Amino acid sequence: MLVLARKKDEAIVIGDDIEIIITEISEDKVKIGINAPKHLKIFRKELLDQVKEENLQSAGAKVDLEALTKALKR
Amino acid sequence: MKTKTKFFGETEIDENQIISFMEGIPGFPEQKQYIILRDEDSDFIFLQSTEEQNLCFITLPPAAIVGDYSFDLSQETVKKLELKNPEDAMILSILNIPEDFKKMTANLRAPIVINIKNNKGIQELLSDENYNMKHQVFGRDA
């Protein structure tokens, strides 16, 4: 992994059209500004992990379909 | 062809109806082929893996859960699915059904999107923060 040291208001450029700017630094948090083409998806990584977790939970659940269908019909 | 399913035993399926998830579904990267199954007794739509019998997502169309569900699909996904018209997209929300089914939740933030014209599918994570990954299907008071 490439690790670069940056100060506030300094930036990193990735390829031709992605720019990452450090906009604010506090004790345990940095704020990052990102300029990137609109078609690129940018998400906090926890969110992607959460999608995976939801899927695993959904597929792993023991569902009594017959009982569920009956209960919903009532 | 016949395929073994989680909820409906061995079932006859039409090979032309197999949906390809080129990237798999997060958590299940190896399974790339699914089939849609319906059950006349309920509104659920089942997304059954044709490669793994025990892998079947129970889903509902989000419009059945919240009235005014809408979102902008990313350009990247439109391209990947070769989607030409919004009407060609089938949208499903994966349900999480606990033992107490009244606490059932739907993932409205990351819908399954299927191009019904070419049977390509993807799970899309929306940028729209108004939609919840654990949306209570029966409301909070149920």
Backbone of each chain as ProteinMPNN parsed JSONL, in Angstrom:
{"seq_chain_A": "MLVLARKKDEAIVIGDDIEIIITEISEDKVKIGINAPKHLKIFRKELLDQVKEENLQSAGAKVDLEALTKALKR", "coords_chain_A": {"N_chain_A": [[0.842, -1.203, 0.0], [0.51, 2.173, -0.817], [1.639, 4.852, 1.052], [1.128, 8.151, 1.927], [2.24, 11.206, 3.353], [0.327, 13.993, 4.309], [-0.544, 17.459, 4.661], [-2.965, 19.755, 6.074], [-5.146, 21.032, 3.62], [-3.57, 20.143, 1.592], [-3.175, 18.01, -1.286], [-3.922, 14.955, -3.111], [-3.423, 13.396, -6.192], [-5.052, 11.113, -8.266], [-4.565, 9.293, -11.075], [-5.975, 10.796, -14.034], [-8.23, 12.213, -13.344], [-9.027, 12.241, -10.659], [-9.099, 13.77, -7.559], [-7.958, 14.175, -4.304], [-8.498, 15.87, -1.385], [-7.202, 17.054, 1.653], [-9.19, 18.437, 3.93], [-9.677, 19.125, 6.534], [-8.243, 18.646, 9.708], [-8.471, 16.959, 12.714], [-8.152, 15.843, 16.113], [-8.782, 12.975, 16.103], [-9.804, 12.572, 13.619], [-10.157, 13.036, 10.123], [-11.146, 15.314, 7.586], [-12.14, 14.825, 4.309], [-11.977, 15.939, 1.024], [-13.315, 15.11, -2.113], [-12.739, 15.133, -5.501], [-14.096, 13.776, -8.254], [-14.934, 11.905, -11.248], [-18.41, 11.729, -12.058], [-19.446, 9.209, -12.555], [-18.12, 7.436, -10.989], [-18.382, 5.348, -8.153], [-18.532, 6.304, -4.829], [-18.081, 5.409, -1.573], [-18.419, 5.198, 1.998], [-16.482, 2.749, 3.541], [-17.605, 1.098, 5.505], [-20.223, 0.939, 4.817], [-20.357, -0.674, 2.571], [-19.508, -3.015, 3.743], [-21.65, -3.423, 5.373], [-23.713, -4.026, 3.595], [-22.923, -6.511, 2.704], [-23.015, -7.904, 5.124], [-25.745, -7.767, 5.725], [-26.756, -9.312, 3.626], [-25.6, -11.809, 4.179], [-26.794, -12.377, 6.575], [-29.48, -12.423, 5.832], [-29.574, -14.577, 4.017], [-28.808, -16.582, 5.685], [-30.756, -16.892, 7.552], [-33.143, -18.875, 9.289], [-35.974, -19.694, 7.837], [-39.314, -20.382, 8.215], [-41.163, -20.958, 5.804], [-43.767, -21.766, 5.198], [-45.227, -21.36, 7.572], [-44.848, -18.638, 7.841], [-46.085, -17.6, 5.521], [-48.693, -18.359, 6.016], [-49.228, -16.897, 8.357], [-49.086, -14.307, 7.415], [-51.228, -14.183, 5.772], [-53.38, -14.066, 7.344]], "CA_chain_A": [[0.0, 0.0, 0.0], [1.213, 3.462, -0.868], [1.239, 5.735, 2.155], [1.671, 9.487, 1.733], [1.924, 12.162, 4.419], [-0.255, 15.218, 3.777], [-0.995, 18.443, 5.654], [-4.251, 20.363, 5.746], [-5.257, 21.71, 2.325], [-2.758, 19.494, 0.559], [-4.004, 17.075, -2.055], [-3.342, 13.818, -3.828], [-4.108, 13.196, -7.469], [-4.997, 9.728, -8.746], [-4.897, 9.283, -12.502], [-6.201, 12.092, -14.663], [-9.403, 12.981, -12.936], [-9.444, 12.091, -9.26], [-8.309, 14.58, -6.649], [-8.374, 14.003, -2.907], [-7.948, 16.998, -0.633], [-7.399, 17.007, 3.109], [-9.78, 19.752, 4.192], [-9.697, 19.423, 7.96], [-7.629, 17.608, 10.541], [-8.613, 17.162, 14.158], [-7.405, 14.839, 16.88], [-8.926, 11.597, 15.646], [-10.649, 12.561, 12.433], [-9.802, 13.955, 9.031], [-12.197, 15.515, 6.593], [-11.534, 14.655, 3.001], [-12.784, 16.357, -0.121], [-12.986, 14.281, -3.273], [-13.22, 15.507, -6.825], [-13.973, 12.595, -9.115], [-16.02, 11.836, -12.231], [-19.684, 11.358, -11.45], [-19.788, 7.794, -12.726], [-17.438, 6.602, -9.989], [-19.109, 5.219, -6.895], [-17.695, 6.564, -3.666], [-18.827, 5.102, -0.354], [-17.686, 4.816, 3.2], [-16.312, 1.303, 3.437], [-18.519, 0.401, 6.429], [-21.504, 0.754, 4.144], [-20.208, -1.868, 1.73], [-19.467, -4.157, 4.662], [-23.0, -3.623, 5.9], [-24.493, -4.708, 2.55], [-22.494, -7.898, 2.771], [-23.518, -8.452, 6.39], [-27.205, -7.923, 5.554], [-26.972, -10.45, 2.72], [-25.243, -13.049, 4.875], [-27.827, -12.598, 7.582], [-30.721, -12.763, 5.13], [-29.461, -15.924, 3.444], [-28.563, -17.546, 6.745], [-31.913, -16.987, 8.449], [-33.988, -20.053, 9.148], [-37.315, -19.18, 7.616], [-40.373, -21.374, 8.02], [-41.947, -20.252, 4.791], [-45.181, -22.137, 5.287], [-45.796, -20.664, 8.721], [-44.807, -17.21, 7.55], [-47.115, -17.306, 4.532], [-49.982, -18.503, 6.717], [-49.39, -15.789, 9.292], [-49.296, -13.066, 6.665], [-52.533, -14.232, 5.114], [-54.423, -13.832, 8.336]], "C_chain_A": [[0.876, 1.252, 0.0], [0.718, 4.345, 0.267], [1.917, 7.086, 1.959], [1.307, 10.369, 2.924], [1.417, 13.451, 3.789], [-0.637, 16.154, 4.913], [-2.339, 18.984, 5.201], [-4.134, 21.152, 4.436], [-4.32, 21.155, 1.244], [-3.591, 18.4, -0.112], [-3.193, 15.933, -2.643], [-4.118, 13.682, -5.128], [-3.939, 11.73, -7.885], [-5.433, 9.718, -10.206], [-5.158, 10.689, -13.0], [-7.305, 12.9, -14.008], [-9.914, 12.744, -11.512], [-8.501, 12.896, -8.377], [-8.861, 14.418, -5.237], [-7.681, 15.078, -2.077], [-8.215, 16.815, 0.855], [-7.937, 18.378, 3.516], [-9.743, 20.132, 5.672], [-9.043, 18.29, 8.729], [-7.914, 17.932, 11.999], [-7.97, 15.964, 14.836], [-7.533, 13.421, 16.311], [-9.77, 11.491, 14.378], [-10.067, 13.475, 11.369], [-11.011, 14.123, 8.142], [-11.522, 15.546, 5.235], [-12.488, 15.148, 1.933], [-12.355, 15.532, -1.334], [-13.578, 14.883, -4.534], [-12.999, 14.319, -7.742], [-15.112, 12.597, -10.129], [-17.272, 11.248, -11.595], [-19.97, 9.858, -11.522], [-19.099, 6.884, -11.715], [-18.239, 6.559, -8.698], [-18.137, 5.451, -5.749], [-18.538, 6.329, -2.409], [-17.892, 4.945, 0.823], [-17.637, 3.301, 3.214], [-17.267, 0.527, 4.34], [-19.831, 0.064, 5.745], [-21.478, -0.495, 3.254], [-20.183, -3.123, 2.594], [-20.863, -4.475, 5.173], [-23.898, -4.338, 4.883], [-24.203, -6.201, 2.607], [-23.09, -8.586, 4.002], [-25.027, -8.723, 6.308], [-27.503, -9.152, 4.696], [-26.695, -11.779, 3.417], [-26.324, -13.408, 5.892], [-29.13, -13.071, 6.937], [-30.689, -14.21, 4.632], [-29.325, -16.979, 4.532], [-29.761, -17.775, 7.654], [-32.696, -18.265, 8.201], [-35.42, -19.565, 9.023], [-38.277, -20.342, 7.395], [-41.384, -20.725, 7.08], [-43.447, -20.524, 4.915], [-45.882, -21.362, 6.411], [-45.878, -19.163, 8.463], [-45.93, -16.818, 6.591], [-48.507, -17.356, 5.172], [-50.251, -17.295, 7.59], [-49.698, -14.484, 8.562], [-50.674, -13.012, 6.017], [-53.663, -13.845, 6.063], [-54.871, -12.392, 8.364]], "O_chain_A": [[1.856, 1.347, 0.738], [-0.485, 4.556, 0.42], [3.14, 7.158, 1.838], [0.194, 10.289, 3.443], [2.015, 13.949, 2.835], [-1.009, 15.706, 5.998], [-2.794, 18.709, 4.091], [-3.145, 21.844, 4.195], [-4.295, 21.652, 0.118], [-4.588, 17.934, 0.44], [-1.962, 15.95, -2.664], [-5.339, 13.838, -5.148], [-2.836, 11.185, -7.859], [-6.561, 10.098, -10.521], [-4.63, 11.659, -12.457], [-7.323, 14.127, -14.102], [-11.076, 13.01, -11.203], [-7.282, 12.735, -8.429], [-10.067, 14.512, -5.008], [-6.455, 15.186, -2.064], [-9.323, 16.463, 1.26], [-7.213, 19.372, 3.453], [-9.774, 21.312, 6.019], [-9.265, 17.116, 8.434], [-7.636, 19.036, 12.466], [-7.309, 15.16, 14.179], [-6.53, 12.75, 16.066], [-10.371, 10.452, 14.102], [-9.551, 14.551, 11.671], [-11.803, 13.198, 7.962], [-10.493, 16.191, 5.035], [-13.672, 14.809, 1.94], [-11.166, 15.293, -1.544], [-14.785, 15.112, -4.615], [-11.865, 13.904, -7.979], [-16.146, 13.224, -9.896], [-17.201, 10.388, -10.716], [-20.652, 9.306, -10.659], [-19.442, 5.708, -11.593], [-18.714, 7.584, -8.208], [-17.054, 4.867, -5.708], [-19.572, 6.968, -2.211], [-16.721, 4.603, 0.665], [-18.636, 2.64, 2.93], [-17.695, -0.574, 3.99], [-20.467, -0.947, 6.042], [-22.441, -1.26, 3.196], [-20.753, -4.154, 2.236], [-21.216, -5.636, 5.379], [-24.739, -5.155, 5.258], [-25.108, -7.034, 2.564], [-23.6, -9.703, 3.921], [-25.515, -9.76, 6.757], [-28.399, -9.935, 5.012], [-27.446, -12.743, 3.271], [-26.71, -14.567, 6.043], [-29.79, -13.989, 7.426], [-31.648, -14.963, 4.804], [-29.686, -18.138, 4.326], [-29.787, -18.729, 8.432], [-32.889, -18.684, 7.059], [-36.007, -19.08, 9.991], [-38.08, -21.173, 6.509], [-42.319, -20.046, 7.503], [-44.274, -19.626, 4.757], [-46.961, -20.798, 6.231], [-46.857, -18.509, 8.823], [-46.635, -15.834, 6.814], [-49.368, -16.517, 4.907], [-51.347, -16.733, 7.578], [-50.479, -13.662, 9.043], [-51.212, -11.938, 5.75], [-54.727, -13.376, 5.658], [-55.747, -12.033, 9.15]]}, "seq_chain_B": "MKTKTKFFGETEIDENQIISFMEGIPGFPEQKQYIILRDEDSDFIFLQSTEEQNLCFITLPPAAIVGDYSFDLSQETVKKLELKNPEDAMILSILNIPEDFKKMTANLRAPIVINIKNNKGIQELLSDENYNMKHQVFGRDA", "coords_chain_B": {"N_chain_B": [[-34.508, -27.391, -17.632], [-33.71, -29.027, -14.495], [-33.571, -27.821, -11.164], [-32.269, -27.771, -7.832], [-33.968, -26.382, -5.126], [-34.134, -24.092, -2.325], [-36.554, -23.698, -0.979], [-38.578, -24.923, -2.445], [-38.132, -27.533, -3.182], [-37.056, -29.847, -5.745], [-37.097, -28.204, -8.763], [-38.477, -27.41, -11.905], [-36.836, -25.426, -14.189], [-36.545, -22.717, -16.553], [-33.887, -22.441, -18.636], [-33.345, -20.15, -20.051], [-34.197, -18.19, -18.437], [-32.389, -17.713, -16.526], [-30.601, -15.588, -14.403], [-27.794, -13.551, -14.648], [-25.442, -12.574, -12.356], [-22.839, -10.806, -12.664], [-20.889, -9.951, -10.917], [-21.457, -11.369, -8.736], [-23.225, -11.509, -5.589], [-22.808, -9.3, -2.91], [-21.049, -10.863, -0.315], [-21.521, -13.303, -1.3], [-19.657, -14.049, -3.468], [-19.009, -16.103, -5.208], [-21.275, -17.275, -6.292], [-23.025, -16.834, -9.16], [-25.221, -17.148, -10.7], [-28.686, -16.935, -10.833], [-32.174, -17.572, -10.243], [-35.501, -16.439, -10.682], [-38.101, -17.133, -8.523], [-41.54, -17.671, -7.833], [-44.253, -17.72, -5.498], [-47.423, -18.828, -5.283], [-48.912, -18.395, -3.036], [-48.025, -16.18, -1.686], [-46.671, -12.783, -1.727], [-44.033, -12.734, -1.993], [-40.888, -12.675, -3.694], [-38.584, -14.884, -4.903], [-35.146, -15.151, -4.939], [-33.286, -17.372, -6.16], [-30.296, -19.189, -5.995], [-28.826, -20.941, -8.686], [-26.718, -22.476, -8.436], [-26.167, -23.142, -5.869], [-27.984, -24.82, -3.692], [-28.92, -24.098, -1.112], [-28.897, -21.372, -1.071], [-30.91, -18.779, -1.127], [-32.532, -15.813, -1.593], [-35.101, -14.096, 0.018], [-37.328, -11.828, -1.238], [-38.934, -8.614, -1.807], [-40.729, -6.439, -4.017], [-39.643, -3.136, -3.746], [-41.566, -1.154, -4.0], [-43.791, -2.278, -2.956], [-43.391, -2.05, -0.338], [-42.639, 0.555, 0.476], [-44.389, 3.398, -0.568], [-43.442, 5.397, -2.422], [-40.979, 4.743, -3.801], [-38.003, 5.571, -5.263], [-35.075, 6.062, -7.276], [-31.907, 7.24, -8.517], [-30.175, 5.427, -10.81], [-26.776, 4.452, -10.903], [-24.532, 5.573, -13.465], [-22.571, 3.792, -14.094], [-23.671, 1.328, -13.404], [-25.893, 1.241, -15.098], [-24.563, 0.993, -17.484], [-23.187, -1.435, -17.102], [-25.324, -3.221, -16.901], [-26.41, -2.895, -19.308], [-28.678, -1.373, -19.652], [-31.493, -0.024, -21.165], [-34.021, 1.184, -20.979], [-35.833, 2.561, -18.205], [-38.051, 1.039, -17.589], [-37.304, -1.523, -18.095], [-36.061, -2.456, -15.934], [-36.066, -4.578, -13.193], [-36.801, -4.322, -9.861], [-35.745, -5.307, -6.679], [-36.042, -5.781, -3.159], [-33.986, -7.118, -0.75], [-35.007, -9.202, 1.879], [-34.78, -9.407, 5.409], [-35.511, -11.819, 7.519], [-36.381, -12.381, 10.676], [-36.869, -14.708, 13.436], [-39.112, -13.794, 14.837], [-41.255, -12.733, 12.804], [-42.503, -10.32, 12.478], [-40.677, -8.43, 12.877], [-39.387, -8.153, 10.577], [-37.085, -6.937, 8.169], [-36.291, -4.801, 5.376], [-33.904, -4.346, 2.842], [-33.556, -1.396, 1.686], [-31.664, 0.273, 0.83], [-29.793, -0.972, -0.7], [-30.73, -2.146, -3.363], [-31.648, -4.998, -5.432], [-31.045, -5.025, -8.814], [-32.355, -5.862, -11.887], [-31.93, -6.357, -15.292], [-34.485, -7.017, -17.292], [-34.518, -7.56, -19.936], [-32.12, -8.668, -20.758], [-31.443, -10.306, -18.734], [-29.456, -9.639, -16.817], [-27.995, -8.988, -13.707], [-27.518, -7.044, -10.667], [-26.379, -5.994, -7.428], [-27.13, -2.953, -6.231], [-25.653, -0.327, -4.494], [-27.116, 2.416, -3.113], [-26.602, 5.98, -3.314], [-28.296, 7.569, -2.023], [-29.101, 8.677, 1.046], [-31.437, 8.529, 2.396], [-32.653, 6.118, 2.32], [-32.888, 3.065, 4.062], [-30.899, 0.35, 5.278], [-32.0, -1.439, 6.925], [-34.928, -1.412, 6.859], [-37.949, -1.295, 8.532], [-40.395, -3.495, 7.73], [-43.018, -3.811, 8.611], [-43.445, -1.466, 9.921], [-42.565, 0.552, 12.786], [-44.05, 0.065, 15.044], [-45.146, -2.397, 14.918]], "CA_chain_B": [[-33.626, -28.127, -16.729], [-34.18, -29.084, -13.116], [-32.613, -27.324, -10.186], [-32.712, -27.963, -6.448], [-34.189, -25.083, -4.51], [-34.163, -24.098, -0.86], [-37.905, -23.735, -0.428], [-39.576, -25.598, -3.281], [-37.643, -28.825, -3.641], [-36.498, -29.836, -7.089], [-38.04, -27.43, -9.564], [-38.16, -27.256, -13.322], [-36.633, -24.01, -14.543], [-36.216, -22.42, -17.935], [-32.505, -21.94, -18.676], [-33.323, -18.794, -20.608], [-34.612, -17.255, -17.389], [-31.327, -17.585, -15.526], [-30.082, -14.222, -14.304], [-26.358, -13.529, -14.349], [-24.851, -11.521, -11.539], [-21.444, -10.906, -13.061], [-20.03, -9.706, -9.75], [-22.043, -12.065, -7.598], [-23.942, -10.642, -4.661], [-21.874, -9.142, -1.795], [-21.15, -11.939, 0.661], [-21.578, -14.556, -2.07], [-19.015, -13.716, -4.738], [-18.853, -17.272, -6.085], [-22.534, -17.625, -6.942], [-23.294, -15.791, -10.151], [-26.437, -17.421, -11.462], [-29.878, -17.008, -10.002], [-33.438, -17.671, -10.945], [-36.612, -15.855, -9.923], [-39.211, -18.052, -8.256], [-42.659, -17.059, -7.126], [-45.085, -18.648, -4.744], [-48.765, -18.244, -5.465], [-49.527, -18.096, -1.742], [-47.533, -14.942, -1.075], [-46.145, -11.795, -2.675], [-42.578, -12.808, -2.003], [-40.19, -13.086, -4.914], [-37.429, -15.623, -4.407], [-33.967, -15.109, -5.786], [-32.662, -18.66, -5.843], [-29.074, -19.527, -6.721], [-28.926, -22.215, -9.408], [-25.466, -23.182, -8.173], [-26.123, -23.515, -4.456], [-29.383, -25.037, -3.305], [-29.318, -23.435, 0.129], [-28.812, -19.924, -1.173], [-32.108, -18.192, -1.72], [-32.944, -14.582, -0.934], [-36.521, -13.776, -0.058], [-37.365, -10.396, -1.545], [-40.196, -7.977, -2.206], [-40.494, -5.207, -4.752], [-39.687, -2.054, -2.751], [-42.805, -0.388, -4.144], [-44.785, -2.937, -2.112], [-43.043, -1.758, 1.06], [-42.829, 2.01, 0.604], [-45.149, 3.84, -1.727], [-42.814, 6.252, -3.431], [-39.571, 4.367, -3.899], [-37.36, 5.879, -6.543], [-33.662, 6.416, -7.139], [-31.14, 7.34, -9.755], [-29.216, 4.338, -10.954], [-25.491, 5.004, -11.33], [-24.18, 5.386, -14.879], [-21.744, 2.595, -14.151], [-24.574, 0.175, -13.371], [-26.665, 1.274, -16.347], [-23.658, 0.47, -18.505], [-22.931, -2.859, -16.832], [-26.535, -4.01, -17.161], [-26.859, -2.533, -20.666], [-30.074, -0.997, -19.445], [-31.873, 1.028, -22.112], [-35.182, 1.89, -20.449], [-36.097, 2.288, -16.787], [-39.097, 0.001, -17.488], [-36.691, -2.849, -18.23], [-35.401, -2.812, -14.678], [-36.847, -5.168, -12.112], [-36.143, -3.92, -8.613], [-36.136, -6.147, -5.543], [-35.365, -5.523, -1.896], [-33.733, -8.34, 0.017], [-35.612, -9.163, 3.21], [-34.147, -10.099, 6.51], [-36.671, -12.306, 8.257], [-36.004, -13.04, 11.931], [-37.86, -15.654, 13.927], [-40.313, -12.977, 15.009], [-41.296, -12.163, 11.457], [-43.016, -8.938, 12.505], [-39.514, -7.542, 12.901], [-38.796, -8.281, 9.245], [-36.58, -5.698, 7.579], [-35.979, -4.83, 3.95], [-32.754, -3.522, 2.485], [-33.972, -0.439, 0.648], [-30.493, 1.059, 0.427], [-29.01, -1.718, -1.694], [-31.666, -2.994, -4.104], [-31.234, -5.839, -6.542], [-31.55, -4.476, -10.07], [-32.218, -6.856, -12.955], [-32.4, -5.969, -16.627], [-35.31, -8.158, -17.705], [-34.306, -7.802, -21.371], [-30.955, -9.537, -20.993], [-31.23, -11.104, -17.518], [-28.237, -9.322, -16.077], [-28.379, -8.404, -12.426], [-26.477, -6.473, -9.819], [-26.907, -5.343, -6.234], [-26.671, -1.565, -6.315], [-25.697, 0.461, -3.264], [-27.548, 3.764, -3.484], [-25.987, 7.095, -2.582], [-29.394, 8.209, -1.302], [-29.019, 8.291, 2.459], [-32.785, 8.444, 2.971], [-33.08, 4.732, 2.377], [-32.286, 2.338, 5.146], [-30.605, -1.057, 4.992], [-32.877, -2.239, 7.794], [-36.225, -0.75, 6.909], [-38.971, -2.152, 9.155], [-41.462, -3.718, 6.748], [-44.331, -3.614, 9.239], [-43.437, -0.24, 10.718], [-41.866, 0.427, 14.07], [-44.946, -0.324, 16.139], [-45.683, -3.743, 14.681]], "C_chain_B": [[-34.187, -28.099, -15.311], [-33.12, -28.519, -12.195], [-33.179, -27.538, -8.79], [-32.834, -26.605, -5.782], [-34.308, -25.212, -2.993], [-35.58, -24.326, -0.333], [-38.885, -24.611, -1.199], [-39.105, -26.941, -3.85], [-37.003, -28.74, -5.013], [-37.527, -29.206, -8.022], [-37.552, -27.338, -11.004], [-37.973, -25.764, -13.615], [-36.26, -23.891, -16.017], [-34.817, -21.787, -17.96], [-32.405, -20.503, -19.189], [-33.678, -17.736, -19.569], [-33.53, -17.057, -16.335], [-30.73, -16.182, -15.583], [-28.612, -14.273, -13.899], [-25.998, -12.316, -13.509], [-23.344, -11.626, -11.766], [-20.502, -10.764, -11.872], [-20.494, -10.504, -8.539], [-22.868, -11.092, -6.776], [-23.044, -10.529, -3.435], [-22.111, -10.188, -0.699], [-21.133, -13.299, -0.025], [-20.958, -14.37, -3.451], [-18.942, -14.883, -5.723], [-20.128, -17.61, -6.86], [-22.938, -16.501, -7.895], [-24.579, -16.005, -10.924], [-27.625, -17.655, -10.536], [-31.108, -17.158, -10.887], [-34.521, -17.056, -10.05], [-37.695, -16.912, -9.753], [-40.311, -17.288, -7.538], [-43.479, -18.139, -6.465], [-46.491, -18.06, -4.776], [-49.432, -17.867, -4.143], [-49.054, -16.791, -1.114], [-47.01, -14.005, -2.152], [-44.628, -11.864, -2.782], [-42.051, -13.216, -3.38], [-38.866, -13.687, -4.444], [-36.302, -15.561, -5.426], [-33.103, -16.307, -5.399], [-31.401, -18.856, -6.677], [-29.284, -20.852, -7.452], [-27.679, -23.053, -9.161], [-25.395, -23.723, -6.748], [-27.552, -23.596, -3.929], [-29.82, -24.204, -2.102], [-29.269, -21.924, 0.09], [-30.032, -19.379, -1.904], [-32.491, -16.95, -0.924], [-34.448, -14.41, -1.086], [-36.609, -12.263, -0.227], [-38.802, -9.915, -1.758], [-39.847, -6.797, -3.093], [-40.608, -4.045, -3.762], [-40.973, -1.231, -2.819], [-43.921, -0.998, -3.293], [-44.555, -2.602, -0.639], [-43.196, -0.267, 1.358], [-43.441, 2.507, -0.692], [-44.328, 4.491, -2.819], [-41.318, 5.979, -3.557], [-39.017, 4.771, -5.257], [-35.909, 6.289, -6.3], [-33.042, 6.574, -8.511], [-30.118, 6.222, -9.774], [-27.897, 4.94, -11.444], [-25.235, 4.675, -12.807], [-23.416, 4.077, -15.081], [-22.634, 1.341, -14.234], [-25.42, 0.096, -14.632], [-25.84, 0.644, -17.459], [-23.451, -1.035, -18.334], [-24.128, -3.73, -17.178], [-27.048, -3.816, -18.583], [-28.339, -2.152, -20.651], [-30.442, 0.166, -20.364], [-33.064, 1.844, -21.62], [-35.38, 1.562, -18.975], [-37.127, 1.166, -16.613], [-38.508, -1.412, -17.573], [-36.041, -3.325, -16.934], [-36.391, -3.396, -13.682], [-36.085, -4.879, -10.825], [-36.668, -4.77, -7.46], [-35.369, -5.718, -4.293], [-35.203, -6.832, -1.137], [-34.293, -8.18, 1.433], [-34.742, -9.907, 4.206], [-35.253, -10.522, 7.45], [-36.232, -13.046, 9.522], [-37.125, -13.981, 12.374], [-39.198, -14.949, 14.189], [-40.481, -12.172, 13.718], [-41.833, -10.74, 11.4], [-41.871, -7.935, 12.522], [-38.736, -7.612, 11.583], [-38.297, -6.93, 8.719], [-36.276, -5.894, 6.098], [-34.8, -3.91, 3.692], [-33.134, -2.603, 1.33], [-32.769, 0.335, 0.106], [-29.693, 0.37, -0.674], [-29.914, -2.689, -2.46], [-30.977, -3.884, -5.139], [-31.851, -5.238, -7.804], [-31.288, -5.494, -11.176], [-32.734, -6.264, -14.262], [-33.173, -7.162, -17.2], [-35.152, -8.473, -19.198], [-33.132, -8.75, -21.628], [-30.602, -10.406, -19.777], [-29.859, -10.907, -16.877], [-28.65, -8.622, -14.789], [-27.2, -7.918, -11.619], [-27.139, -6.022, -8.517], [-26.289, -3.962, -6.161], [-26.757, -0.899, -4.95], [-26.014, 1.9, -3.644], [-26.799, 4.827, -2.686], [-27.036, 7.766, -1.697], [-29.458, 7.753, 0.158], [-30.381, 8.203, 3.126], [-33.267, 7.006, 3.075], [-32.208, 3.924, 3.313], [-31.976, 0.889, 4.734], [-31.459, -1.984, 5.838], [-34.209, -1.527, 7.951], [-37.272, -1.715, 7.47], [-40.166, -2.283, 8.212], [-42.837, -3.431, 7.353], [-44.39, -2.375, 10.119], [-42.869, -0.498, 12.099], [-42.759, -0.129, 15.174], [-45.452, -1.752, 16.014], [-45.173, -4.715, 15.736]], "O_chain_B": [[-35.024, -27.262, -14.973], [-31.923, -28.71, -12.411], [-34.391, -27.496, -8.58], [-31.926, -25.778, -5.859], [-34.55, -26.294, -2.459], [-35.78, -25.056, 0.639], [-39.919, -25.002, -0.658], [-39.616, -27.416, -4.864], [-36.474, -27.698, -5.401], [-38.683, -29.626, -8.063], [-36.357, -27.205, -11.267], [-38.848, -24.949, -13.322], [-35.739, -24.822, -16.632], [-34.599, -20.727, -17.375], [-31.507, -19.75, -18.813], [-33.486, -16.54, -19.791], [-33.726, -16.323, -15.367], [-30.402, -15.664, -16.65], [-28.238, -14.946, -12.938], [-26.227, -11.175, -13.91], [-22.664, -12.436, -11.136], [-19.441, -11.387, -11.833], [-19.972, -10.325, -7.438], [-23.168, -9.985, -7.221], [-22.555, -11.549, -2.948], [-23.233, -10.366, -0.225], [-20.781, -14.312, 0.579], [-21.631, -14.511, -4.471], [-18.826, -14.675, -6.931], [-20.064, -18.167, -7.956], [-23.162, -15.365, -7.478], [-24.986, -15.152, -11.712], [-27.572, -18.452, -9.6], [-31.079, -16.908, -12.092], [-34.458, -17.146, -8.824], [-38.147, -17.513, -10.728], [-40.051, -16.383, -6.746], [-43.409, -19.314, -6.826], [-46.711, -16.929, -4.346], [-50.403, -17.111, -4.128], [-49.621, -16.343, -0.117], [-46.916, -14.368, -3.325], [-44.016, -11.14, -3.568], [-42.675, -13.984, -4.112], [-38.125, -13.066, -3.681], [-36.479, -15.873, -6.604], [-32.313, -16.261, -4.457], [-31.421, -18.713, -7.899], [-29.859, -21.784, -6.89], [-27.586, -24.194, -9.614], [-24.644, -24.657, -6.468], [-28.229, -22.584, -3.748], [-30.931, -23.674, -2.067], [-29.561, -21.26, 1.085], [-30.163, -19.502, -3.122], [-32.745, -17.029, 0.278], [-34.997, -14.56, -2.177], [-36.028, -11.51, 0.555], [-39.739, -10.706, -1.872], [-38.777, -6.209, -2.941], [-41.58, -3.979, -3.01], [-41.415, -0.678, -1.812], [-44.885, -0.315, -2.948], [-45.42, -2.843, 0.203], [-43.8, 0.121, 2.358], [-43.052, 2.083, -1.78], [-44.491, 4.182, -3.999], [-40.498, 6.889, -3.432], [-39.529, 4.34, -6.29], [-35.571, 6.804, -5.234], [-33.573, 6.11, -9.52], [-29.299, 6.092, -8.864], [-27.894, 5.83, -12.295], [-25.667, 3.64, -13.316], [-23.585, 3.37, -16.074], [-22.381, 0.429, -15.022], [-25.64, -0.988, -15.173], [-26.348, -0.133, -18.268], [-23.529, -1.801, -19.295], [-23.972, -4.84, -17.687], [-27.993, -4.479, -19.011], [-29.123, -2.554, -21.51], [-29.791, 1.211, -20.347], [-33.111, 3.058, -21.82], [-35.132, 0.437, -18.541], [-37.093, 0.432, -15.625], [-39.15, -2.381, -17.167], [-35.538, -4.445, -16.848], [-37.416, -2.79, -13.37], [-34.89, -5.153, -10.714], [-37.877, -4.931, -7.288], [-34.199, -5.343, -4.364], [-36.172, -7.558, -0.914], [-34.08, -7.162, 2.091], [-34.072, -10.888, 3.883], [-35.87, -9.683, 8.107], [-35.771, -14.186, 9.457], [-38.189, -14.035, 11.758], [-40.262, -15.441, 13.814], [-39.926, -11.084, 13.567], [-41.648, -10.036, 10.407], [-42.054, -6.754, 12.225], [-37.585, -7.185, 11.497], [-38.991, -5.917, 8.812], [-36.037, -7.01, 5.637], [-34.713, -2.822, 4.262], [-33.046, -2.977, 0.16], [-32.851, 0.972, -0.944], [-29.012, 1.017, -1.47], [-29.871, -3.899, -2.235], [-29.896, -3.578, -5.643], [-33.052, -4.974, -7.844], [-30.156, -5.932, -11.379], [-33.844, -5.736, -14.32], [-32.584, -8.186, -17.546], [-35.595, -9.521, -19.666], [-33.142, -9.529, -22.582], [-29.611, -11.136, -19.782], [-29.199, -11.858, -16.458], [-29.54, -7.771, -14.786], [-26.054, -8.309, -11.842], [-28.328, -5.702, -8.504], [-25.072, -3.819, -6.044], [-27.814, -0.904, -4.319], [-25.275, 2.529, -4.401], [-26.413, 4.606, -1.538], [-26.695, 8.452, -0.734], [-29.815, 6.615, 0.462], [-30.474, 7.84, 4.299], [-34.188, 6.711, 3.836], [-30.987, 4.069, 3.358], [-32.703, 0.288, 3.943], [-31.626, -3.161, 5.518], [-34.57, -1.095, 9.046], [-37.457, -2.814, 6.947], [-40.859, -1.305, 7.932], [-43.711, -2.875, 6.689], [-45.276, -2.247, 10.964], [-42.718, -1.646, 12.518], [-42.268, -0.728, 16.131], [-46.118, -2.256, 16.918], [-45.516, -5.897, 15.704]]}, "name": "protein", "num_of_chains": 2, "seq": "MLVLARKKDEAIVIGDDIEIIITEISEDKVKIGINAPKHLKIFRKELLDQVKEENLQSAGAKVDLEALTKALKRMKTKTKFFGETEIDENQIISFMEGIPGFPEQKQYIILRDEDSDFIFLQSTEEQNLCFITLPPAAIVGDYSFDLSQETVKKLELKNPEDAMILSILNIPEDFKKMTANLRAPIVINIKNNKGIQELLSDENYNMKHQVFGRDA"}
